[in-house]
């Protein structure tokens, strides 16, 4: 093998090592991004579930308030009808 060919093989190996390092770095970034996406999705789901519970609680309170108002109005009407 000539000296130039030998140098080329060595340079290729060094370049290959740099390529592997680059791929490993890209893989590490991808793993980090995947983890961030997963955490964001989990937080979003937790928020949605919490919001659903709060909305359901608010709807229940609103319905309870309307029923109480209707009951009071019905009792007033009944009382008015029973008065002599």
Secondary structure as UniProt FT lines:
FT   HELIX           3..82
//
